[in-house]
Every structure is written in C-alpha cells, then in structure tokens.
Amino acid sequence: MNEPDDYSPLDEAASHHRLTIPGDCAGLRLDQALARLFPAHSRSRLQGWLKSGRVSLNGGLHDAKFKVWGGEILEVDAAPAPEEVAETPEDIPLAIAYEDAHILVIDKPVGLVVHPGSGNWSGTLLNALLHHAPELASIPRAGIVHRLDKDTSGLMVVARTLEAQTDLVRQLQARSVSRHYLALVHGTVTGPGIVDASIGRHPSQRTKMAVHSAGRVAVTRYSVREHFARATLVECRLETGRTHQIRVHMAHIGHPLVGDATYGRRRSGSAVLDAFPRQALHAFRLGLTHPASGEEMAWESSLPEDFESLLAIIRAETPA
C-alpha cells in the first residue's frame, strides 16, 4: 500500500508534528498508532501527551482507545515538559567564595531558586552550576547538598565529586557543618536562647511548614546582635536543617522575620519594616571540614545591599 504524500519519516527532535495517519495503522488504537509513529518516545510519554491534550486527530481530542483508520490528520505537540529539560546548563553569573577540585562555596543572591521545581523549571542555581562546571551533570542534584530559600541570601557549599558529596552529607547529618544566619525579627528578643521544636508539613496548608509533634527534630540556637525600636537583629545557628527552619522557629516564639509573607506579620506598626519585600535572612557564615584534605575551613559573607540599607534606616530611627 502506498503511503500518503505528506507521510515521511519523522524528525524526532521537532517540537511539533503534523502528518497523515498512514494506511498501515488502520484499525489500531490511537495510542498504538502513536507508538508506531513515534518509536523513540516511551509509552508513558505518549500517554502523557494524550492525557494533557497535546495530540489531536482531525482537529479533535480523543482518548487512547480511539481507533484510527488511516488518512486522518494527526497533530502532536512534542515539546518537552518543563521538568524534562530542567537540568539544562544556563549561563547565569555566580558569586563564588571558594572553589577547588572537590567543592564550590557559592554566595547565593536574593531571588535565585536553588533547585528546579514547580513554577521554577529554569534559571536556578542548579542550571548555573551545570554551566560553570559541566562535570556536575554526573553528580546527583549537581552536587547540591543543602538549600537556601529563594529570597534568602548567603553561603552554600556544593560538592564537585561523589566522594565529596557523600562526605558533606555525612557532616550535615552529624551536625558538624557550622551554619550561621543573620535575621531581623519583629519585637524585642531577649537571649541567647534555643528553640527545640519539631517541624513538619503544615496539616492544612501544604505549602507551609509548622511546629508539631509529628514533625522531624529541629533545633535553632539564637543570640542578640542589636536591638532596634521595633525589631531585633539576631544571629541564628542551625543544628538541623529543616525546610524554613529559622522562619518557622522564630515565628513560633513570637518573633517572625521581617518581610516574611508566609510566617510573618502583615502589620507591625513600622512602615519601613512592613515595606521590606522579602524575609530578612542572610546565611553569613559557613564552616566545614574539607572532604578531601580534612582541613577546617570557614567563610563569611557581607549582608546584601537591601538588608544593609534597612538596618541603616531603622538604626537611625532608634533612640540612642
């Protein structure tokens, strides 16, 4: 049987296909015809195309069991889903505090997402790392062993080898990595103090974390750096590394972070504090044992400009 004039071998790399169903597919289910016409793609991917409405037949949508008879116009949007191309190298500038053959220490800016995920499939630290050091493609999560929130700035360590990654993960589990943060919180804090309160997913608001007994052990130590009229600059040291730990713990003791839209206050009585657009949190000090040499190493990072400017304003407003 001759094939229709517009049927030709597919360019599998194309993102959109329009072709006529050939006669030798007559009687097949639509998913079976797709499998024959797109042999380079897995059955699960083809099913995903069908379920997401990316396959049309004569301009209409049909389920996988719909039978084809040949001659129908098939259109397929085969562009990869965002998550399928998430780990693509991107030329994103990195502030590198330290680099050798085993580790990278990054000074992450505000606004940079660490790892691709829903709503942020590109433009992340992972994408930047893969461009800077292509060998990281062979390391799980491109060597990332801990994270900072998108709007938290400061120091992070990244492993450049599997051996270094294993060692750093063990150091984190042993709580021997020193991670110090500066946080501006609402109210007057007396300290030093410690918050030992388990953290887990919020029972009803799944995008939030919360203190509750079913959560995982979480310990934060804090001390006072400076008092202001309506806020306190505190230094927090993590003993554990739970998601949003400092933000949740400080809110739990009645001193949420300035600018924290998720766990903070909507109105504090200070227009300056209320206008700060992100959580005032900066990872300013990082210390660890070098995974190859065994040397004790530490780095410090200056406050970002927006945080420094906020402190200058409220410092000027605070009575001597």
C-alpha positions as CSV (number, residue, x, y, z in Angstrom):
1,M,0.0,0.0,0.0
2,N,1.4,3.4,-0.9
3,E,1.9,5.9,1.9
4,P,0.1,9.3,1.6
5,D,2.2,12.1,0.1
6,D,2.7,14.0,3.3
7,Y,3.8,11.0,5.3
8,S,7.5,10.8,5.8
9,P,10.0,9.7,8.4
10,L,9.7,11.9,11.5
11,D,12.2,14.3,12.8
12,E,12.1,13.1,16.4
13,A,13.8,16.3,17.6
14,A,11.0,18.5,16.3
15,S,8.6,20.0,18.9
16,H,5.5,19.9,16.7
17,H,4.4,17.3,14.2
18,R,1.6,17.3,11.6
19,L,1.1,14.2,9.4
20,T,-1.4,12.0,7.9
21,I,-2.1,8.7,9.6
22,P,-0.7,6.0,7.2
23,G,-2.8,3.2,5.9
24,D,-0.8,0.5,7.8
25,C,-2.1,1.9,11.1
26,A,-5.7,1.3,10.1
27,G,-7.6,-0.4,13.0
28,L,-5.1,0.5,15.6
29,R,-5.9,2.3,18.8
30,L,-4.7,5.9,18.9
31,D,-2.0,5.1,21.5
32,Q,-0.8,2.1,19.4
33,A,-0.6,4.3,16.3
34,L,1.4,6.9,18.3
35,A,3.8,4.2,19.5
36,R,4.4,3.0,15.9
37,L,4.9,6.6,14.6
38,F,7.0,7.8,17.5
39,P,9.2,4.8,18.4
40,A,11.8,7.0,20.1
41,H,9.4,8.0,22.8
42,S,8.3,5.9,25.7
43,R,4.7,4.6,26.2
44,S,4.4,6.7,29.3
45,R,5.4,9.8,27.5
46,L,2.9,9.2,24.7
47,Q,0.2,8.6,27.3
48,G,1.1,11.9,28.9
49,W,0.7,13.7,25.6
50,L,-2.8,12.2,25.2
51,K,-3.8,13.0,28.7
52,S,-2.6,16.6,28.5
53,G,-4.4,17.3,25.2
54,R,-1.2,17.5,23.1
55,V,-2.5,15.1,20.5
56,S,-5.3,15.9,18.1
57,L,-6.9,13.9,15.3
58,N,-8.7,15.9,12.5
59,G,-8.7,18.8,15.0
60,G,-10.3,16.9,17.8
61,L,-9.1,15.3,21.0
62,H,-9.6,11.6,21.7
63,D,-8.7,9.1,24.3
64,A,-6.1,6.4,23.9
65,K,-8.6,3.7,22.9
66,F,-10.0,5.7,19.9
67,K,-9.4,3.8,16.7
68,V,-7.8,5.2,13.6
69,W,-8.4,4.1,10.0
70,G,-5.8,5.9,8.0
71,G,-6.0,9.3,6.3
72,E,-6.7,11.3,9.5
73,I,-4.6,14.4,10.1
74,L,-2.6,13.9,13.3
75,E,-1.1,16.8,15.1
76,V,1.3,16.3,18.1
77,D,2.8,18.9,20.4
78,A,6.0,17.1,21.3
79,A,7.8,19.9,23.1
80,P,9.4,18.5,26.2
81,A,7.7,19.3,29.5
82,P,9.5,21.8,31.6
83,E,10.6,19.2,34.1
84,E,12.2,17.2,31.3
85,V,14.6,20.0,30.4
86,A,15.1,21.4,34.0
87,E,18.6,20.2,34.3
88,T,19.9,22.3,31.4
89,P,23.1,24.3,31.7
90,E,22.4,28.1,31.7
91,D,24.9,31.0,31.7
92,I,23.9,32.5,35.0
93,P,26.5,34.6,36.9
94,L,27.7,33.0,40.1
95,A,29.4,34.7,43.1
96,I,32.0,32.1,44.1
97,A,33.5,32.5,47.6
98,Y,35.8,29.4,47.2
99,E,36.5,26.8,44.6
100,D,38.7,23.8,44.2
101,A,38.5,20.3,42.6
102,H,36.3,19.0,45.4
103,I,33.9,21.7,46.5
104,L,32.4,25.1,45.5
105,V,31.2,27.7,48.0
106,I,28.5,29.9,46.5
107,D,27.3,33.3,47.8
108,K,23.7,33.0,46.6
109,P,21.9,36.2,45.8
110,V,18.3,37.0,46.8
111,G,15.8,35.8,44.2
112,L,17.8,32.8,42.9
113,V,16.0,29.5,43.3
114,V,18.4,26.7,44.2
115,H,16.8,23.7,42.5
116,P,14.3,23.4,39.7
117,G,10.7,22.7,40.7
118,S,7.1,23.7,40.1
119,G,7.0,27.2,38.7
120,N,10.8,27.4,38.5
121,W,12.0,24.9,35.9
122,S,14.8,27.1,34.7
123,G,17.0,30.0,35.9
124,T,18.1,28.2,39.1
125,L,21.4,27.7,40.9
126,L,21.5,24.1,39.5
127,N,21.3,25.4,36.0
128,A,24.1,27.9,36.7
129,L,26.3,25.2,38.3
130,L,25.9,22.9,35.3
131,H,27.1,25.7,33.0
132,H,30.0,26.6,35.3
133,A,31.1,23.1,35.9
134,P,29.7,20.6,33.3
135,E,31.1,17.6,35.2
136,L,28.4,18.2,37.9
137,A,25.9,16.6,35.5
138,S,27.2,13.2,36.7
139,I,26.6,14.2,40.4
140,P,23.1,13.8,41.9
141,R,21.4,17.2,42.2
142,A,24.6,18.7,40.6
143,G,26.3,18.4,43.9
144,I,23.8,20.4,45.9
145,V,23.7,19.1,49.5
146,H,21.7,21.8,51.2
147,R,19.4,24.7,50.2
148,L,18.5,28.3,50.9
149,D,15.1,29.7,50.2
150,K,14.7,31.7,47.0
151,D,14.6,35.0,49.0
152,T,17.3,34.1,51.5
153,S,20.8,35.1,50.5
154,G,24.2,33.8,51.6
155,L,26.7,30.9,51.6
156,M,26.1,27.4,50.4
157,V,28.5,24.5,49.7
158,V,28.3,22.4,46.6
159,A,30.2,19.1,46.1
160,R,32.2,18.6,42.9
161,T,32.7,14.8,43.3
162,L,30.6,11.9,44.5
163,E,33.1,11.4,47.3
164,A,32.8,15.0,48.4
165,Q,29.1,14.9,48.3
166,T,28.9,11.7,50.5
167,D,31.3,13.3,53.0
168,L,29.4,16.6,53.1
169,V,26.1,14.8,53.6
170,R,27.6,12.9,56.5
171,Q,28.9,16.1,58.0
172,L,25.4,17.7,57.8
173,Q,23.8,14.6,59.3
174,A,26.4,14.7,62.2
175,R,25.6,18.4,62.7
176,S,29.2,19.3,62.3
177,V,28.7,21.9,59.5
178,S,28.5,25.3,61.0
179,R,25.8,27.5,59.5
180,H,25.2,30.9,60.9
181,Y,22.5,33.4,59.8
182,L,21.6,37.0,60.5
183,A,17.9,37.6,60.8
184,L,15.9,40.7,61.5
185,V,12.9,39.8,63.5
186,H,9.9,41.7,64.9
187,G,9.8,42.7,68.5
188,T,12.3,42.7,71.3
189,V,14.2,39.5,71.7
190,T,15.9,38.5,74.9
191,G,18.7,36.0,74.5
192,P,20.6,34.0,74.0
193,G,18.1,31.1,73.6
194,I,17.4,27.8,71.9
195,V,14.3,26.6,70.0
196,D,14.0,22.8,70.2
197,A,10.7,22.2,68.4
198,S,9.9,19.5,65.7
199,I,9.0,20.8,62.3
200,G,6.9,19.1,59.6
201,R,4.4,19.9,56.8
202,H,1.5,22.2,57.9
203,P,-1.5,19.9,58.4
204,S,-3.8,22.0,56.3
205,Q,-1.7,24.5,54.3
206,R,0.6,22.1,52.4
207,T,3.0,24.9,51.1
208,K,3.9,25.8,54.7
209,M,5.8,24.2,57.4
210,A,4.8,24.2,61.1
211,V,5.9,23.2,64.5
212,H,4.1,20.0,65.6
213,S,4.8,16.8,67.4
214,A,4.7,14.6,64.3
215,G,7.5,16.6,62.6
216,R,11.2,16.0,62.5
217,V,13.6,17.1,65.2
218,A,14.7,20.8,64.6
219,V,17.0,22.8,66.8
220,T,17.9,26.5,66.3
221,R,20.2,28.5,68.7
222,Y,20.0,32.3,68.6
223,S,21.6,35.3,70.2
224,V,21.0,39.0,70.1
225,R,23.2,41.2,67.9
226,E,21.4,44.5,68.1
227,H,18.1,46.0,69.4
228,F,16.0,48.5,67.5
229,A,12.8,50.3,68.3
230,R,10.5,47.6,66.9
231,A,12.9,44.9,65.8
232,T,15.9,42.8,66.8
233,L,18.9,41.6,64.8
234,V,19.6,38.1,65.8
235,E,22.2,35.6,64.9
236,C,20.8,32.1,64.4
237,R,22.9,28.9,64.3
238,L,21.3,25.8,62.8
239,E,21.9,22.4,64.4
240,T,19.5,20.8,62.0
241,G,18.4,21.8,58.5
242,R,14.6,21.6,58.2
243,T,12.7,23.5,55.5
244,H,12.1,27.1,56.6
245,Q,13.5,26.2,60.0
246,I,14.6,29.7,61.2
247,R,11.5,31.3,59.8
248,V,9.2,28.8,61.5
249,H,11.1,28.7,64.8
250,M,11.3,32.5,65.2
251,A,7.6,32.9,64.4
252,H,6.9,30.1,66.9
253,I,8.5,32.1,69.8
254,G,6.6,35.2,68.7
255,H,9.3,36.9,66.7
256,P,8.7,36.3,63.0
257,L,11.1,37.6,60.4
258,V,10.7,41.0,59.0
259,G,9.3,40.7,55.4
260,D,8.2,37.1,55.7
261,A,4.9,36.9,53.9
262,T,4.4,33.3,54.8
263,Y,5.1,33.2,58.6
264,G,5.3,36.9,59.4
265,R,3.1,39.8,60.4
266,R,1.0,41.8,58.0
267,R,1.3,45.0,60.1
268,S,4.0,45.7,62.6
269,G,3.4,49.4,63.3
270,S,6.5,50.3,61.2
271,A,6.0,51.4,57.6
272,V,9.7,50.7,56.9
273,L,9.6,47.2,58.3
274,D,6.3,46.4,56.6
275,A,7.6,47.5,53.2
276,F,10.6,45.2,53.2
277,P,9.8,42.8,50.3
278,R,11.3,39.5,51.5
279,Q,12.3,37.7,54.6
280,A,15.3,39.5,56.2
281,L,17.5,36.4,56.4
282,H,21.2,36.0,55.3
283,A,23.5,33.0,55.7
284,F,26.6,34.9,56.6
285,R,28.9,32.2,57.9
286,L,29.7,28.7,56.8
287,G,32.2,26.3,58.3
288,L,33.1,22.7,57.5
289,T,35.8,20.1,57.3
290,H,37.2,19.9,53.7
291,P,36.1,16.5,52.4
292,A,39.5,15.7,50.8
293,S,42.1,17.4,52.9
294,G,40.4,17.3,56.3
295,E,41.2,21.0,56.8
296,E,38.8,23.0,58.9
297,M,37.6,25.8,56.7
298,A,35.2,28.8,57.1
299,W,33.8,31.6,55.0
300,E,31.8,34.8,55.7
301,S,29.6,36.8,53.5
302,S,28.6,40.5,53.8
303,L,24.9,41.4,54.1
304,P,23.2,42.2,50.8
305,E,22.6,45.9,50.0
306,D,18.8,45.8,50.7
307,F,19.3,44.2,54.1
308,E,22.2,46.6,55.0
309,S,20.1,49.6,53.9
310,L,17.1,48.5,56.0
311,L,19.4,48.2,59.1
312,A,20.8,51.7,58.5
313,I,17.3,53.2,58.3
314,I,15.9,51.6,61.5
315,R,19.2,52.2,63.3
316,A,18.8,55.9,62.6
317,E,15.2,55.8,63.8
318,T,16.1,54.1,67.1
319,P,16.7,56.3,70.1
320,A,20.3,56.2,71.4
